Amino acid sequence: MKKQKQEKQRMQKNNGITLIALVITIIVLLILAGVTIATLTGDNGILTKATESKEQTELADEKEKVELSATGALTKANGGEISQENLEEELGKYFETGKYAVEAGTNEDGTEGYIVTITENDPNGRKYFVDKNGNVEDYIVREPEEPTEGTGTNFNMDYGVIEVEFLSGTSYN
């Protein structure tokens, strides 16, 4: 009997946690979950930063492959000027067929060289300019400024194509 009485007293003293303590615990856990989710997915979140880092790494890797190709083409030229054929051959070592294109062109300064378009990571293609001495730089495509209304001076229409010549001397077909 005495044992049952002691057991009953012990159970009465251990009522467990109160409802207020439970609510406070749940609130704290919700706050921690919110902070964790914001840390993962926000504008400066871990996932966003990881995606940006991946893209920057791909860009750097791509440019490095173009630079290695230019160096290889320069080596084949024995220190002379790079040829388009040598550059294409070297690019083929680093990129799949159809994932790059080379065409003769000039950069903003008028330096002659080759415009290399890489479509490995970007379906629209990223462009690099390789001069004939093997220097590589990002190729910047400058679009002509849009003409303002009423500046056209000459209109021609041949075979369904309208040609407009503007005062600036720029023609748009």
C-alpha positions as CSV (number, residue, x, y, z in Angstrom):
1,M,0.0,0.0,0.0
2,K,2.7,2.4,0.9
3,K,4.3,1.7,-2.4
4,Q,1.2,2.6,-4.3
5,K,0.8,5.9,-2.4
6,Q,4.4,6.9,-3.2
7,E,3.8,6.1,-6.9
8,K,0.6,8.2,-6.9
9,Q,2.4,11.2,-5.3
10,R,5.3,10.9,-7.8
11,M,2.8,11.0,-10.8
12,Q,1.0,14.0,-9.4
13,K,4.3,15.9,-9.2
14,N,5.4,15.1,-12.8
15,N,2.6,16.7,-14.8
16,G,4.8,17.2,-17.8
17,I,5.4,20.4,-19.8
18,T,2.9,23.2,-19.7
19,L,1.0,24.4,-22.8
20,I,2.8,27.7,-22.7
21,A,6.2,26.0,-22.8
22,L,5.0,23.9,-25.8
23,V,3.8,27.0,-27.7
24,I,7.0,28.9,-27.1
25,T,9.1,25.9,-28.3
26,I,7.0,25.7,-31.5
27,I,7.4,29.5,-32.1
28,V,11.2,29.3,-31.7
29,L,11.3,26.3,-34.1
30,L,9.2,28.2,-36.7
31,I,11.6,31.3,-36.4
32,L,14.6,29.0,-36.9
33,A,13.0,27.4,-39.9
34,G,12.2,30.8,-41.4
35,V,15.7,32.0,-41.0
36,T,17.1,28.8,-42.5
37,I,14.8,29.0,-45.5
38,A,15.7,32.7,-46.1
39,T,19.4,31.8,-45.8
40,L,19.0,29.1,-48.5
41,T,16.7,30.8,-51.0
42,G,16.9,34.6,-50.7
43,D,18.6,37.0,-53.2
44,N,21.9,36.5,-51.2
45,G,21.0,33.0,-50.3
46,I,23.3,30.0,-50.5
47,L,21.4,28.5,-53.5
48,T,21.5,31.7,-55.4
49,K,25.2,32.2,-54.7
50,A,26.0,28.6,-55.7
51,T,24.2,29.2,-59.0
52,E,26.1,32.4,-59.7
53,S,29.4,30.7,-58.8
54,K,28.6,27.8,-61.1
55,E,28.0,30.3,-64.0
56,Q,31.1,32.2,-63.3
57,T,33.1,29.0,-63.2
58,E,31.7,27.9,-66.5
59,L,32.5,31.3,-68.1
60,A,36.1,31.2,-66.8
61,D,36.5,27.6,-68.0
62,E,35.1,28.5,-71.4
63,K,37.4,31.5,-71.7
64,E,40.4,29.5,-70.6
65,K,39.7,26.9,-73.3
66,V,39.6,29.6,-75.9
67,E,42.9,31.0,-74.6
68,L,44.5,27.6,-74.7
69,S,43.2,27.1,-78.2
70,A,44.7,30.5,-79.2
71,T,48.0,29.6,-77.6
72,G,48.0,26.2,-79.4
73,A,47.2,27.9,-82.7
74,L,50.0,30.4,-82.1
75,T,52.4,27.6,-81.4
76,K,51.5,25.9,-84.7
77,A,52.2,29.2,-86.4
78,N,55.8,29.1,-84.9
79,G,55.3,32.6,-83.4
80,G,53.7,34.0,-86.5
81,E,50.1,35.0,-87.0
82,I,47.3,32.6,-86.1
83,S,45.3,31.2,-89.0
84,Q,41.6,30.4,-88.9
85,E,42.3,26.7,-89.7
86,N,44.7,26.3,-86.8
87,L,42.4,28.1,-84.4
88,E,39.5,25.9,-85.4
89,E,41.6,22.7,-85.0
90,E,42.7,23.7,-81.5
91,L,39.1,24.6,-80.5
92,G,38.1,21.1,-81.6
93,K,40.3,19.7,-78.9
94,Y,38.2,21.5,-76.1
95,F,34.7,21.8,-77.6
96,E,32.4,19.4,-79.3
97,T,31.8,19.7,-83.0
98,G,29.0,22.3,-83.6
99,K,29.5,24.0,-80.2
100,Y,31.9,26.6,-81.6
101,A,32.3,28.7,-84.7
102,V,35.1,30.9,-86.0
103,E,34.8,33.8,-88.4
104,A,37.2,36.5,-89.5
105,G,36.4,39.9,-88.0
106,T,37.7,43.0,-86.1
107,N,37.2,44.2,-82.6
108,E,36.2,47.7,-81.5
109,D,39.6,49.1,-82.1
110,G,39.7,47.8,-85.7
111,T,42.2,45.1,-84.9
112,E,41.9,42.1,-87.3
113,G,41.5,38.7,-85.9
114,Y,38.8,36.1,-85.4
115,I,35.4,36.1,-83.6
116,V,34.9,32.8,-81.8
117,T,31.3,31.9,-80.8
118,I,30.9,29.3,-78.2
119,T,27.5,27.7,-77.7
120,E,28.5,25.0,-75.2
121,N,26.8,26.6,-72.1
122,D,24.7,29.3,-73.8
123,P,22.4,28.4,-76.7
124,N,22.7,32.0,-78.0
125,G,26.5,31.8,-77.9
126,R,29.2,33.8,-76.1
127,K,31.7,35.6,-78.3
128,Y,35.4,36.1,-77.9
129,F,37.8,38.0,-80.0
130,V,41.1,36.4,-80.8
131,D,43.6,38.7,-82.5
132,K,46.2,37.2,-84.8
133,N,48.8,37.4,-82.0
134,G,46.8,35.1,-79.8
135,N,45.3,37.7,-77.4
136,V,41.8,36.8,-76.2
137,E,39.1,39.2,-75.0
138,D,35.4,39.2,-74.6
139,Y,33.8,40.3,-77.9
140,I,31.3,43.1,-77.3
141,V,28.5,43.4,-79.9
142,R,27.5,47.0,-80.3
143,E,24.1,47.5,-81.8
144,P,23.6,50.7,-83.7
145,E,21.4,53.2,-81.9
146,E,17.7,53.1,-82.8
147,P,16.9,56.0,-85.2
148,T,14.5,58.6,-84.0
149,E,11.2,59.2,-85.7
150,G,11.2,61.6,-88.6
151,T,15.0,61.4,-89.3
152,G,14.6,59.3,-92.5
153,T,15.7,60.9,-95.7
154,N,15.4,58.2,-98.3
155,F,13.0,55.2,-98.7
156,N,13.6,52.4,-101.2
157,M,11.6,49.3,-101.8
158,D,13.0,46.4,-103.9
159,Y,11.7,42.9,-103.8
160,G,9.7,43.4,-100.6
161,V,12.7,44.8,-98.7
162,I,12.4,48.4,-97.4
163,E,15.7,50.2,-97.1
164,V,15.7,53.4,-95.0
165,E,18.8,55.7,-95.0
166,F,19.0,58.0,-92.0
167,L,20.9,61.3,-91.6
168,S,23.6,59.5,-89.6
169,G,24.4,57.5,-92.7
170,T,23.3,54.2,-91.2
171,S,21.1,52.0,-93.3
172,Y,18.5,49.6,-91.9
173,N,17.1,46.8,-94.0
